[in-house]
Amino acid sequence: MSRADYVYLKTTNKILEGQEWDTKEKVRTKWSDGTPAHAVKIFNSNNVYKLADEFPLTSLRKISWKGAIDEMMWIWVKKSNNINDLNSHVWDQWADKTGSIGEAYGAQVRKKSVYPDGEYDQIDRIIYFLKNQPAFRSMVAELFVHQDLHKMGLYPCVHGLNFDVSNGKLNLFINQRSNDTLVAGNWNVVQYSALVYMLAQVCGLEPGTVAHEVVNAHIYDKHVPFIVDMTFSRAMQIQKKLQEIKFVEIERMMLDPVVKEKFEEFKEEILRYDVNFETAIEEAQNIEVNELKNTQAYEDYSKKIVDTKKFRVAKMIVNGMYNNPEFDELLGYSKPKLILDPNVKDFYDFVTPLKKDENGKFVSNEKGSFKVENYNPEKEGVKLKVKVPVAE
């Protein structure tokens, strides 16, 4: 199990436990049937990923890492704001008849500014400093430009990037105003981690650390059962593996005294595989998206789940393994690795992992510059029985 899995579950559980719902507020997002898409959220979600340890790609459910990287390259390499240059449909609903999403994302990246040594757009200026003055403290890109917001199909979600070089390692701080945690909670981390890999390779650096800050990390009402499903399913997988490990060995690795105390409290439930989690998973999966009629029903359901002993035990199982490499080795989960074409020396020579075939269908590009190893969502991930609804 990757550390990204732990981070994801810890974040989603924190959101559910906080129960900060916007049920009484007017919201922009709607479901396909026109009903408001309300959400439960937390303020200021912060997570850190060390790229030397793994490529932070979650296996909790299958993530289209190729689509994530393609979208990132659409913004930062192609510097485009037209969906005809994008090899997926993720921006279709915000595009006009010409395919433009307005003065957003790539349109902001390619705008040039005048500096004492010439004109540069945002990414080229960052590349210049990474190559020539890596200790520079103002390697910043900003996409949230107020005078252009009225010309954007959607305000930028990820809007601020701040690069740093320490001891030859390239670090990135990501500033994001809003994140749909089920759909895009890992998507943005994957694509901007890939950007770090790319810039590091062409600038003679090593990938370092990615820090991801989200102001409003939320779970939409109809997504709650899917998050519950993932939490219980992964806890059950770990629970089965823990049966094969001597408890004294687990106790020895419990470094955090608070975690150790709680682990002792739930020891019997953690080590005993029983029907509790299977029942909880079945209950979550059997909730069709239209079965709960309104946001209040989802809110009541989430509160009921969080208050159960089953949820507390599941969270303890997941958090008990959090950020301890020894557990990862014992549990036998994989650590994803991103492999770049080593022959690429120029940022603009990277080739996207997706393409359009002769029929206009989006398919994998075998000549792409990216490959992911040790990624097994089919083996380790959650099997969702119903399609995940997306808020528009």
GUKE-524187 format. One line per 8 residues: number of its first residue (from 1); their letters; for each residue z, y, x of C-alpha. Coordinates in pm, whole numbers, plus 32768, in hexadecimal, padded with zeros to 4 digits. Example, Ala and Ser with C-alpha at 12.3 -4.5 7.8 and 13.67 -1.06 7.14 Angstrom:
BEGIN
1	as	830C:7E3E:84CE  82CA:7F96:8557
This chain:
BEGIN
1	msradyvy	8000:8000:8000  7F9C:814F:808F  808F:826E:80B4  7FA8:832C:7FC9  800E:8233:7EBB  817D:8283:7EF1  813E:83F9:7EEF  8071:83DF:7DB1
9	lkttnkil	8174:8315:7CF2  8292:83EF:7D6D  81D8:8524:7CF2  817D:8494:7B9D  82DD:8412:7B64  836B:8566:7BBC  8283:8607:7ABB  82EC:8513:79AB
17	egqewdtk	845C:8538:79FA  844C:86B5:79F1  83C8:86B6:788A  8341:881A:78A5  824B:880C:7785  8167:8926:7711  8164:889E:75AE  81BE:89ED:7514
25	ekvrtkws	80C1:8AB5:75E0  7F53:8B03:759E  7E7C:8A44:7699  7D0F:8A5C:7705  7CCE:88E8:7734  7C5F:880F:7610  7C13:86A1:75D7  7ABA:8634:7565
33	dgtpahav	7B31:8634:73FA  7B8F:87A4:7415  7D08:8775:741A  7DD0:8837:7522  7E14:877C:7667  7F80:87CB:76AA  802F:875B:77E8  8178:871A:7897
41	kifnsnnv	818F:87C0:79EE  825B:881F:7B1D  8250:8964:7BDD  8203:8957:7D53  81A7:87F4:7DB2  81A0:87CA:7F2E  8129:8696:7FEB  80D1:8656:8157
49	ykladefp	7FDE:8554:81E2  7FC4:84F0:8351  7E5B:848D:838A  7EB0:83CC:84C6  7F6A:82D2:83EA  7E62:82A0:82DE  7D4E:833D:8212  7E15:83A7:80DA
57	ltslrkis	7D4F:82E7:7FD6  7E1D:8249:7EC1  7DDE:80E4:7E4F  7EA4:810E:7D0C  7D57:8121:7C5A  7BF6:8137:7CDF  7BA4:8293:7D5F  7A39:82FA:7D95
65	wkgaidem	7A70:836B:7EFB  78F9:8393:7F25  78ED:8480:7DFC  7A16:8544:7E83  7976:8572:7FD9  7825:85C5:7F3D  78C3:86DC:7E6E  7974:8764:7FA2
73	mwiwvkks	782C:8766:8063  777F:880F:7F3D  7876:892E:7F65  78AB:8947:80DD  776F:88B3:817A  7660:88FF:807A  771F:8A37:800B  768D:8A07:7EB2
81	nnindlns	76F6:8A6E:7D56  75E1:89AD:7CA5  7619:8850:7C1A  74B5:87EC:7C75  7535:87D9:7DDC  765B:86FD:7D76  7641:8582:7D64  772D:8553:7C3E
89	hvwdqwad	7772:85DE:7AE2  78CD:866F:7B26  7858:87D7:7AF3  775A:87A9:79DB  7830:883E:78C7  7862:8987:7982  76F6:89BF:79E4  75F8:8A9B:7933
97	ktgsigea	7491:8A38:78DE  7421:8A71:7A44  7537:8996:7ACF  7604:8AB8:7B58  7780:8AC6:7B38  777A:8C3A:7B87  7819:8CE7:7CB1  7906:8BC5:7CF6
105	ygaqvrkk	7948:8ADB:7E1B  780C:8AC5:7EF0  77A3:8C22:7E86  78E3:8CAA:7F22  78CB:8BD1:805A  7770:8C51:80B5  77BF:8DC3:808B  77B9:8E69:81E1
113	svypdgey	78AB:8F69:8266  7883:9054:838D  795D:901E:84C1  795B:90CC:8615  788C:8FAE:86A4  7799:8F85:8581  7770:8F06:841F  7805:8DB9:83B0
121	dqidriiy	783E:8D05:826A  7995:8C6A:822A  7964:8B0F:82BC  7894:8B82:83E4  79A4:8C7A:8442  7AA6:8B63:8440  79C6:8A83:8515  7998:8BA3:860B
129	flknqpaf	7B10:8BC8:863D  7B4E:8A4F:864C  7A59:8A39:876A  7AA7:8B7E:881E  7C09:8BE8:87C6  7CC6:8AC5:8727  7E17:8B77:8749  7D9E:8C86:8658
137	rsmvaelf	7E8F:8CA5:8532  7DA1:8D2D:842D  7CB0:8C0C:83F3  7CB6:8C3E:827C  7BB7:8C00:8169  7BEF:8C8F:800B  7B21:8C3D:7ED5  7BF2:8CF3:7DCE
145	vhqdlhkm	7B40:8E44:7DDA  7BB7:8F1F:7CBC  7A86:8FFD:7C9C  79AD:8EC6:7C67  7A8B:8DFE:7B7C  79D4:8E79:7A46  7894:8DE6:7AD5  7923:8C88:7B0F
153	glypcvhg	78F6:8B61:7A24  7A57:8AF3:7A82  7B58:8B95:7B62  7B83:8AD7:7CAC  7C98:89D2:7CA3  7CAB:899D:7E1A  7C82:8B04:7E8B  7D2A:8B38:7FDC
161	lnfdvsng	7D05:8A83:812A  7DCF:8ADC:825F  7D77:8A25:83A2  7E59:89F8:84CF  7E31:894B:861F  7F62:88B6:86CC  7F48:87EC:880E  7DDB:87A3:87D3
169	klnlfinq	7E0E:8732:866A  7D6F:87E1:8542  7E5A:8822:841D  7E0D:88A8:82C4  7EDF:8950:81B9  7E40:8934:805E  7EA2:8A2F:7F51  7E4E:89BC:7DF0
177	rsndtlva	7EA0:8A76:7CB0  7E84:894D:7BC2  7E57:87D4:7BD2  7E0F:86CF:7AC7  7EE7:85CA:7B70  7E56:848B:7AD8  7CE8:84E8:7B02  7CF0:85BF:7C3E
185	gnwnvvqy	7E47:8591:7CDB  7DB5:84C5:7DFA  7C4D:8543:7DE1  7C94:8696:7E81  7D69:8600:7F95  7C51:850B:7FED  7B3D:860F:7FFF  7BFB:870F:80CD
193	salvymla	7C83:8605:81B7  7B17:85A2:81F0  7AC8:870F:823D  7BD7:870A:834A  7B3C:85D2:83E3  79E4:8677:83E5  7A55:87C0:8480  7B2E:870E:857F
201	qvcglepg	7A0D:8638:85F4  7916:8756:8626  7A1B:883D:86C3  7AAA:8749:87C1  7BF7:8717:870E  7CBA:85FA:866F  7D13:85E6:84FB  7E7B:8656:84CF
209	tvahevvn	7F42:86A0:8395  7EDB:8709:8236  7FDC:87C7:8165  7F84:87E0:7FF4  8031:88DE:7F16  7FEF:88E7:7DA0  8084:89FE:7CCD  8059:8945:7B81
217	ahiydkhv	8043:87CA:7BA1  8024:873A:7A45  7FE5:8601:7978  7F2C:862C:782F  7FD1:859C:76FA  7ED8:847E:76C9  7EEF:8424:783B  8062:83D1:782B
225	pfivdmtf	8032:825F:77CD  7F48:8230:78F7  8048:82C1:79E8  8154:81DE:7955  8064:80B9:797F  802F:8109:7AF0  81A2:8136:7B35  820C:7FEC:7A9A
233	sramqiqk	80E3:7F26:7B20  8119:7F8F:7C89  8291:7F58:7C6A  8250:7DF8:7BE9  8161:7DAF:7D0B  8268:7E1E:7E07  8378:7D64:7D4E  82B9:7C1D:7D70
241	klqeikfv	8292:7C53:7EE6  8400:7CB0:7F12  8461:7B58:7E97  83CB:7ACC:7FD6  8499:7BB2:80B9  8605:7B7D:8112  86DB:7C8A:8074  879C:7CC7:81B6
249	eiermmld	8652:7D2E:8254  8612:7E29:813E  8774:7EB2:815B  8748:7EEA:82CF  8616:7FC4:8290  86B6:8098:8183  86E4:81D0:8255  8737:82C7:8142
257	pvvkekfe	88A2:8291:80CE  8853:8315:7F70  872E:8228:7F4E  8801:810A:7FD7  8912:814E:7ED7  881E:814F:7DB5  876E:801E:7E41  88BB:7F65:7E3D
265	efkeeilr	88F2:7FD0:7CD3  87AA:7F37:7C63  87A1:7E18:7D60  879A:7CFD:7C63  8685:7D9A:7B93  85BA:7DF3:7CC8  85C4:7C99:7D5E  85A0:7BD9:7C16
273	ydvnfeta	8440:7BBE:7B8B  845F:7BB4:7A12  83A5:7C17:78DA  842B:7D7C:78CE  8312:7E1E:7993  8207:7D45:78F3  827E:7DB4:779D  8285:7F21:7806
281	ieeaqnie	8123:7F09:7893  80A6:7E5F:7759  8146:7F6C:7680  80A6:8082:774D  7F4F:7FE2:7753  7F50:7F9C:75DF  7F77:810C:7588  7E19:817A:7526
289	vnelkntq	7DD9:82EC:7561  7DBF:8334:73EE  7EEF:8266:738B  7FE0:837E:73DF  7F6E:8490:72F5  7FE2:85C8:73AA  807E:8650:74E6  81DC:863A:7458
297	ayedyskk	81B0:84C3:7433  8147:84A2:75A1  8269:8580:7608  835E:84A5:7548  82C1:836C:75DF  82E1:83F3:7744  844E:8454:770D  8498:82FA:7683
305	ivdtkkfr	83F5:8251:77B1  84A5:832C:78B3  85F7:82E1:7817  85CD:8167:782B  8670:8093:7936  851C:7FF5:7975  848D:8142:79E5  85B9:818B:7AC5
313	vakmivng	8598:8036:7B69  841E:805C:7B92  844D:81B1:7C33  8559:8122:7D18  8470:800E:7D8A  835A:8103:7DDC  8435:820F:7E79  84FF:810C:7F37
321	mynnpefd	83C5:80BA:7FFD  8361:8225:8022  82FF:829C:817D  8374:8168:823B  825F:80BE:8306  832E:7F80:832A  831D:7F47:81B4  81A3:7F77:81B7
329	ellgyskp	8182:7E6A:82C0  8268:7D7A:820A  81C1:7DB1:80BA  8068:7D7E:814F  7FB4:7EA4:80B0  7E89:7F41:8159  7E6A:8095:8200  7D17:8136:81B6
337	klildpnv	7C4F:81BE:82DD  7B34:82BB:82D0  7A21:8279:83CF  7929:838F:841F  77DA:8368:84CA  783C:83B2:8635  76E0:8435:8684  770C:8568:85A7
345	kdfydfvt	7754:8696:8683  76FA:87B0:8594  77B3:87F4:844E  766E:8815:838B  75E8:86C6:8402  76DF:85F9:8337  762D:8534:8224  76C9:8511:80CC
353	plkkdeng	7739:83B1:805D  7685:83D8:7F0C  7519:8416:7EB1  742B:8413:7D89  733C:82EB:7D73  71D6:82F9:7CF5  7255:82E5:7B8D  7347:8406:7BBB
361	kfvsnekg	7477:8322:7BBC  7594:836D:7CAB  75BF:824E:7DA4  7660:820B:7EF6  75A6:8297:801F  7597:8188:8128  7531:8290:8228  7665:8361:81E0
369	sfkvenyn	774E:83C8:82FB  788A:8334:8260  7927:81DE:823A  7A7E:8179:81B8  7B2C:8040:8236  7C62:7F8D:81B1  7C3B:8013:8050  7C85:7F0B:7F46
377	pekegvkl	7CB8:7FAC:7DEF  7C2A:7E79:7D41  7D38:7DA1:7DE2  7E5C:7E94:7DE9  7E0C:7F87:7CD0  7E69:7F99:7B63  7D7A:7F06:7A63  7D6B:8009:794A
385	kvkvpvae	7CFE:7F71:7800  7C81:80B3:7762  7BAB:81CC:77E6  7C69:82F4:7877  7C2B:8425:7799  7BCC:8568:7849  7C30:86C1:77CB  7B0D:87B5:77B8
